[in-house]
């Protein structure tokens, strides 16, 4: 099995990679094929590639293609990884390296599909997998506004996932930069500065320790106004 840390590091960059095999349609990629080209394969070819990659223990030679699929086809990739992951967790075999790599790949998507999968893993072992909620939200910042994803996470109505999202927002909003991102997410959600009733019921605001602070609310209102004016 490949080195887990090396594979995870490889996932951070989607660069051209050398391929020596054909895809499921019998197409042979050129010696230096862009990882992005896999997005043009059929769903059947992509599925076969993903399953083969999982069965091979996530070889580094396929890390760039898997990155592209995780980011752009998470609705296909994550359920396949999750199915093999749940099967591995149901056995007594030593699958720790496989599990560690698979869960990091799921969290790397940084989207709602990843959070749904992590919710299922948490139901198996919250102590082991609960941290992945925050990891997913951190990764979301690479592709989208993580606070928009946080709102969607609360909409999933998974109490345990919501608790971990609330912990992440509480910790993350201690800094100014994330507050501006939250202001953008609030503007997307409400279309304007939220009124008193909306603030009181807001899934993020209502769970914060400072939710009753007039100063904090005024600060956020001003950030939303600044976002509107841009």
C-alpha positions as CSV (number, residue, x, y, z in Angstrom):
1,X,0.0,0.0,0.0
2,X,1.3,3.5,-0.8
3,X,2.4,5.9,1.8
4,X,-0.8,7.6,3.0
5,X,0.9,11.0,3.7
6,X,2.4,11.1,0.3
7,X,-0.9,10.4,-1.3
8,X,-2.7,13.1,0.7
9,X,0.1,15.6,-0.2
10,X,-0.3,14.6,-3.9
11,X,-4.0,15.4,-3.7
12,X,-3.2,19.1,-3.1
13,X,-2.1,19.6,-6.7
14,X,-3.8,18.4,-9.9
15,X,-0.9,18.4,-12.3
16,X,-0.3,16.4,-15.5
17,X,0.5,12.8,-14.7
18,X,2.0,9.9,-16.6
19,X,-0.5,7.1,-17.5
20,X,0.5,3.7,-18.8
21,X,-2.9,2.0,-19.0
22,X,-6.1,2.2,-21.0
23,X,-9.4,3.5,-19.7
24,X,-12.5,1.4,-19.6
25,X,-13.3,2.4,-23.2
26,X,-10.0,1.1,-24.5
27,X,-8.7,4.7,-25.0
28,X,-4.9,5.0,-24.3
29,X,-4.0,8.4,-22.9
30,X,-0.8,10.1,-24.2
31,X,2.3,9.8,-22.1
32,X,1.6,13.1,-20.3
33,X,-2.2,13.3,-19.9
34,X,-3.8,16.1,-18.0
35,X,-5.7,14.9,-15.0
36,X,-8.5,17.1,-16.1
37,X,-9.1,14.9,-19.1
38,X,-10.7,12.3,-16.9
39,X,-13.7,14.6,-16.5
40,X,-14.5,14.0,-20.2
41,X,-14.7,10.2,-19.7
42,X,-18.1,8.6,-19.5
43,X,-19.7,8.0,-16.1
44,X,-19.1,4.2,-16.6
45,X,-15.4,4.8,-17.3
46,X,-15.0,7.1,-14.3
47,X,-16.8,4.6,-12.0
48,X,-14.5,1.8,-13.2
49,X,-11.4,4.0,-12.7
50,X,-12.5,5.0,-9.1
51,X,-13.3,1.4,-8.1
52,X,-10.0,0.2,-9.5
53,X,-8.1,2.9,-7.7
54,X,-9.8,2.0,-4.4
55,X,-9.0,-1.7,-4.9
56,X,-5.4,-0.8,-5.6
57,X,-5.1,1.1,-2.3
58,X,-5.1,4.6,-3.8
59,X,-1.8,4.5,-5.7
60,X,0.0,7.8,-6.0
61,X,0.0,7.5,-9.8
62,X,-3.7,8.1,-9.8
63,X,-3.8,10.8,-7.1
64,X,-4.3,13.7,-9.6
65,X,-7.2,12.0,-11.4
66,X,-8.9,11.2,-8.1
67,X,-8.4,14.8,-7.1
68,X,-10.3,16.0,-10.2
69,X,-13.0,13.5,-9.6
70,X,-13.4,14.3,-5.9
71,X,-13.7,18.0,-6.6
72,X,-15.8,17.9,-9.7
73,X,-17.8,14.6,-9.5
74,X,-18.2,14.2,-5.7
75,X,-21.7,12.9,-6.2
76,X,-20.1,9.9,-8.0
77,X,-16.8,9.5,-6.3
78,X,-17.7,9.9,-2.6
79,X,-20.5,7.2,-2.5
80,X,-18.1,4.7,-4.1
81,X,-15.3,5.5,-1.6
82,X,-17.8,5.4,1.3
83,X,-19.2,2.0,0.3
84,X,-15.7,0.5,0.4
85,X,-14.9,2.4,3.6
86,X,-18.0,1.1,5.4
87,X,-17.2,-2.4,4.3
88,X,-13.6,-2.0,5.6
89,X,-14.9,-0.7,9.0
90,X,-17.2,-3.7,9.4
91,X,-14.3,-6.1,9.4
92,X,-11.6,-6.9,11.9
93,X,-8.8,-6.7,9.4
94,X,-6.0,-4.1,9.8
95,X,-7.4,-1.4,7.4
96,X,-6.2,1.7,9.3
97,X,-4.0,3.1,6.5
98,X,-6.8,2.6,3.9
99,X,-9.4,4.2,6.2
100,X,-7.1,7.1,7.0
101,X,-6.6,7.8,3.3
102,X,-10.2,7.3,2.3
103,X,-11.7,9.7,4.9
104,X,-9.2,12.4,4.0
105,X,-10.2,12.1,0.4
106,X,-13.9,12.4,1.3
107,X,-13.2,15.5,3.4
108,X,-11.1,17.0,0.6
109,X,-14.2,17.5,-1.5
110,X,-15.3,20.2,0.9
111,X,-19.0,20.0,-0.1
112,X,-22.4,18.8,1.0
113,X,-21.8,15.3,-0.4
114,X,-18.8,15.0,1.8
115,X,-20.7,16.1,4.9
116,X,-23.4,13.6,4.2
117,X,-20.8,10.8,4.0
118,X,-19.1,12.0,7.2
119,X,-22.5,12.0,8.9
120,X,-22.7,8.3,8.2
121,X,-19.2,7.7,9.4
122,X,-19.9,9.6,12.6
123,X,-22.8,7.3,13.3
124,X,-20.3,4.5,13.2
125,X,-17.6,6.2,15.4
126,X,-18.0,9.9,16.3
127,X,-14.8,10.0,18.3
128,X,-12.8,8.8,15.3
129,X,-14.6,10.7,12.6
130,X,-16.1,13.8,14.2
131,X,-13.1,15.9,13.4
132,X,-13.8,15.4,9.7
133,X,-16.6,17.9,9.8
134,X,-14.2,20.8,10.5
135,X,-11.7,19.3,8.1
136,X,-14.4,19.4,5.3
137,X,-15.3,23.0,6.1
138,X,-11.6,24.0,6.1
139,X,-11.2,22.3,2.7
140,X,-14.3,24.1,1.4
141,X,-12.4,27.3,1.5
142,X,-10.4,26.1,-1.5
143,X,-13.4,25.8,-3.7
144,X,-16.3,27.9,-2.2
145,X,-17.4,29.9,0.8
146,X,-17.2,27.6,3.8
147,X,-20.0,29.4,5.6
148,X,-22.4,28.8,2.7
149,X,-21.5,25.1,3.2
150,X,-22.1,25.5,7.0
151,X,-25.6,26.7,6.3
152,X,-26.3,23.8,4.1
153,X,-24.9,21.5,6.8
154,X,-27.4,22.8,9.3
155,X,-30.1,22.2,6.7
156,X,-29.2,18.5,6.6
157,X,-30.9,18.3,10.0
158,X,-28.2,15.9,11.3
159,X,-27.9,16.9,15.0
160,X,-24.4,15.5,15.4
161,X,-23.0,17.1,12.3
162,X,-24.7,20.3,13.3
163,X,-22.9,20.2,16.6
164,X,-19.6,19.8,15.0
165,X,-20.3,22.6,12.5
166,X,-21.3,24.9,15.4
167,X,-18.0,24.1,17.1
168,X,-16.2,25.0,13.8
169,X,-18.0,28.3,13.4
170,X,-17.4,29.3,17.0
171,X,-13.7,28.7,16.6
172,X,-13.3,30.1,13.1
173,X,-15.2,33.3,13.7
174,X,-12.6,34.5,16.3
175,X,-10.7,36.0,13.3
176,X,-11.8,38.9,11.1
177,X,-11.3,37.3,7.7
178,X,-13.8,34.5,8.3
179,X,-16.4,37.1,9.6
180,X,-16.3,38.7,6.1
181,X,-16.9,35.3,4.5
182,X,-19.8,34.8,6.8
183,X,-21.2,38.2,5.9
184,X,-21.1,37.2,2.2
185,X,-22.9,33.9,3.1
186,X,-25.5,35.8,5.0
187,X,-26.1,38.1,2.1
188,X,-26.5,35.1,-0.2
189,X,-29.0,33.6,2.3
190,X,-31.1,36.7,3.1
191,X,-30.4,39.1,0.2
192,X,-29.8,41.9,2.7
193,X,-28.8,42.6,6.3
194,X,-30.8,40.1,8.4
195,X,-33.4,41.6,10.6
196,X,-33.7,40.9,14.3
197,X,-36.0,37.9,13.9
198,X,-33.7,36.4,11.2
199,X,-30.7,37.0,13.3
200,X,-32.3,35.2,16.3
201,X,-33.1,32.2,14.1
202,X,-30.0,32.2,11.9
203,X,-28.5,28.6,12.1
204,X,-25.0,30.0,12.7
205,X,-25.7,33.1,14.8
206,X,-28.2,31.4,17.1
207,X,-25.5,28.9,18.1
208,X,-22.7,31.4,18.9
209,X,-21.8,32.4,22.4
210,X,-21.8,36.1,21.3
211,X,-25.3,35.8,19.7
212,X,-26.8,38.2,22.3
213,X,-24.0,40.7,22.0
214,X,-25.4,43.9,20.4
215,X,-21.8,44.9,19.5
216,X,-21.2,41.6,17.7
217,X,-24.5,41.8,15.8
218,X,-23.8,45.5,14.7
219,X,-20.3,44.4,13.6
220,X,-21.8,41.7,11.4
221,X,-24.5,43.9,10.0
222,X,-21.9,46.4,9.0
223,X,-19.9,43.7,7.2
224,X,-23.0,42.6,5.3
225,X,-23.6,46.3,4.3
226,X,-20.0,46.6,3.1
227,X,-20.5,43.4,1.1
228,X,-23.7,44.8,-0.5
229,X,-21.9,48.0,-1.5
230,X,-19.1,46.2,-3.3
